[in-house]
Structures are given as structure tokens and as C-alpha cells.
Amino acid sequence: MQMVLGLSWDVVSDELSCKLLSNLDCTQERPVTKRVLLSVINSVYDPIGLMAPALLLPKLPMQEAWRGKIGWDEVLSVELEHKYRL
């Protein structure tokens, strides 16, 4: 295995893979705010966009937070937080 563009590359089978760590667990100890949500979304290094489908779930509540004009450090509503924790 070698690293290429932040991804693991199996040179024998010529396959790229990425290990996604569950950053959702880190938010169990603190309330979910727009700042925390953005931190989780941007903690994944994916320069060529292979992990875009996996990052869609936290981006949807982020979009709703922007539309609702929620402040950076305001705690997200229970509805938005529930969508995020799924």
C-alpha cells in the first residue's frame, strides 16, 4: 500500500481506498453548532472528490443552517441535529 493524494493505493490491484474516521463521535461531547458541523465536513482530505457522496449527509443540515441564518456558535435545532447524527 502506498499513499497517493491522501488515499491508500494498492499497487497490485491498482485500487484506491480511503479510510473515513467517524468524526461524528467527537460531537457527542459538545453541542452541534454550524462551526462544529463545518469542522467535521472539512476534516476529510479528499482532493479529487471520491468521498463526495459520503460527505453529502452532513452538508445538507449545513445548508439548512445557512438558510435559517443560524449563527456560527448557536446550537442547531433538534431537527437539524437529528438529521446530522443519522
Phi and psi in degrees as GROMACS dihedral restraints (atoms count N, CA, C in turn):
[ dihedral_restraints ]
;  ai    aj    ak    al  type     phi  dphi    fc
    3     4     5     6     1  -127.4    20    10
    4     5     6     7     1   160.8    20    10
    6     7     8     9     1  -101.1    20    10
    7     8     9    10     1   130.2    20    10
    9    10    11    12     1  -137.4    20    10
   10    11    12    13     1   122.9    20    10
   12    13    14    15     1    53.1    20    10
   13    14    15    16     1    35.2    20    10
   15    16    17    18     1    79.2    20    10
   16    17    18    19     1     4.8    20    10
   18    19    20    21     1  -113.5    20    10
   19    20    21    22     1   153.9    20    10
   21    22    23    24     1   -82.1    20    10
   22    23    24    25     1   133.9    20    10
   24    25    26    27     1  -121.3    20    10
   25    26    27    28     1   118.5    20    10
   27    28    29    30     1   -87.5    20    10
   28    29    30    31     1   107.4    20    10
   30    31    32    33     1   -69.8    20    10
   31    32    33    34     1   -24.9    20    10
   33    34    35    36     1   -72.2    20    10
   34    35    36    37     1   -50.8    20    10
   36    37    38    39     1   -92.1    20    10
   37    38    39    40     1    -4.7    20    10
   39    40    41    42     1    55.6    20    10
   40    41    42    43     1    50.5    20    10
   42    43    44    45     1  -120.9    20    10
   43    44    45    46     1   139.6    20    10
   45    46    47    48     1   -97.2    20    10
   46    47    48    49     1   142.9    20    10
   48    49    50    51     1  -144.8    20    10
   49    50    51    52     1   158.6    20    10
   51    52    53    54     1  -136.9    20    10
   52    53    54    55     1   134.5    20    10
   54    55    56    57     1   -98.8    20    10
   55    56    57    58     1   114.6    20    10
   57    58    59    60     1   -91.1    20    10
   58    59    60    61     1   118.3    20    10
   60    61    62    63     1   -82.3    20    10
   61    62    63    64     1   144.3    20    10
   63    64    65    66     1   -80.0    20    10
   64    65    66    67     1    96.8    20    10
   66    67    68    69     1   -78.5    20    10
   67    68    69    70     1    -7.9    20    10
   69    70    71    72     1   -65.8    20    10
   70    71    72    73     1   -29.1    20    10
   72    73    74    75     1   -65.6    20    10
   73    74    75    76     1   -30.2    20    10
   75    76    77    78     1   -68.0    20    10
   76    77    78    79     1   -21.1    20    10
   78    79    80    81     1   -86.6    20    10
   79    80    81    82     1    -6.0    20    10
   81    82    83    84     1   -64.8    20    10
   82    83    84    85     1   -29.1    20    10
   84    85    86    87     1   -86.1    20    10
   85    86    87    88     1   -16.0    20    10
   87    88    89    90     1  -135.0    20    10
   88    89    90    91     1   155.3    20    10
   90    91    92    93     1   -67.1    20    10
   91    92    93    94     1   149.1    20    10
   93    94    95    96     1   -85.2    20    10
   94    95    96    97     1   119.0    20    10
   96    97    98    99     1  -118.1    20    10
   97    98    99   100     1   173.7    20    10
   99   100   101   102     1   -62.4    20    10
  100   101   102   103     1   -35.5    20    10
  102   103   104   105     1   -64.8    20    10
  103   104   105   106     1   -44.3    20    10
  105   106   107   108     1   -65.3    20    10
  106   107   108   109     1   -42.8    20    10
  108   109   110   111     1   -60.8    20    10
  109   110   111   112     1   -45.3    20    10
  111   112   113   114     1   -64.6    20    10
  112   113   114   115     1   -36.6    20    10
  114   115   116   117     1   -61.9    20    10
  115   116   117   118     1   -43.0    20    10
  117   118   119   120     1   -66.2    20    10
  118   119   120   121     1   -43.9    20    10
  120   121   122   123     1   -61.0    20    10
  121   122   123   124     1   -44.7    20    10
  123   124   125   126     1   -85.3    20    10
  124   125   126   127     1    -0.3    20    10
  126   127   128   129     1   -78.9    20    10
  127   128   129   130     1    -9.6    20    10
  129   130   131   132     1   -93.5    20    10
  130   131   132   133     1   119.9    20    10
  132   133   134   135     1   -86.5    20    10
  133   134   135   136     1   111.8    20    10
  135   136   137   138     1  -144.9    20    10
  136   137   138   139     1    76.3    20    10
  138   139   140   141     1   -67.4    20    10
  139   140   141   142     1   -22.1    20    10
  141   142   143   144     1  -109.0    20    10
  142   143   144   145     1     6.2    20    10
  144   145   146   147     1    77.9    20    10
  145   146   147   148     1    19.8    20    10
  147   148   149   150     1   -68.6    20    10
  148   149   150   151     1   -25.8    20    10
  150   151   152   153     1   -96.2    20    10
  151   152   153   154     1     9.4    20    10
  153   154   155   156     1   -53.8    20    10
  154   155   156   157     1   -41.7    20    10
  156   157   158   159     1   -62.4    20    10
  157   158   159   160     1   -36.1    20    10
  159   160   161   162     1   -71.5    20    10
  160   161   162   163     1   -25.3    20    10
  162   163   164   165     1   -89.1    20    10
  163   164   165   166     1    -2.8    20    10
  165   166   167   168     1   -67.4    20    10
  166   167   168   169     1   -39.7    20    10
  168   169   170   171     1   -58.3    20    10
  169   170   171   172     1   -47.4    20    10
  171   172   173   174     1   -75.3    20    10
  172   173   174   175     1   -17.7    20    10
  174   175   176   177     1   -75.3    20    10
  175   176   177   178     1   -28.2    20    10
  177   178   179   180     1   -65.8    20    10
  178   179   180   181     1   -49.2    20    10
  180   181   182   183     1   -63.9    20    10
  181   182   183   184     1   -30.5    20    10
  183   184   185   186     1   -62.9    20    10
  184   185   186   187     1   -42.3    20    10
  186   187   188   189     1   -63.1    20    10
  187   188   189   190     1   -41.8    20    10
  189   190   191   192     1   -65.4    20    10
  190   191   192   193     1   -35.7    20    10
  192   193   194   195     1   -64.3    20    10
  193   194   195   196     1   -39.8    20    10
  195   196   197   198     1   -65.0    20    10
  196   197   198   199     1   -44.9    20    10
  198   199   200   201     1   -64.2    20    10
  199   200   201   202     1   -33.9    20    10
  201   202   203   204     1   -82.7    20    10
  202   203   204   205     1     2.1    20    10
  204   205   206   207     1    55.0    20    10
  205   206   207   208     1    41.5    20    10
  207   208   209   210     1   -77.4    20    10
  208   209   210   211     1   137.5    20    10
  210   211   212   213     1   -69.7    20    10
  211   212   213   214     1   163.6    20    10
  213   214   215   216     1   -60.6    20    10
  214   215   216   217     1   -35.5    20    10
  216   217   218   219     1  -109.7    20    10
  217   218   219   220     1    10.3    20    10
  219   220   221   222     1   -77.8    20    10
  220   221   222   223     1   139.1    20    10
  222   223   224   225     1   -70.6    20    10
  223   224   225   226     1   134.5    20    10
  225   226   227   228     1   -66.2    20    10
  226   227   228   229     1   153.3    20    10
  228   229   230   231     1   -63.3    20    10
  229   230   231   232     1   160.9    20    10
  231   232   233   234     1   -59.2    20    10
  232   233   234   235     1   -38.7    20    10
  234   235   236   237     1   -62.5    20    10
  235   236   237   238     1   -47.8    20    10
  237   238   239   240     1   -66.0    20    10
  238   239   240   241     1   -40.8    20    10
  240   241   242   243     1   -64.7    20    10
  241   242   243   244     1   -37.5    20    10
  243   244   245   246     1   -63.4    20    10
  244   245   246   247     1   -42.5    20    10
  246   247   248   249     1   -61.3    20    10
  247   248   249   250     1   -36.9    20    10
  249   250   251   252     1   -70.5    20    10
  250   251   252   253     1   -38.2    20    10
  252   253   254   255     1   -80.7    20    10
  253   254   255   256     1    -5.7    20    10
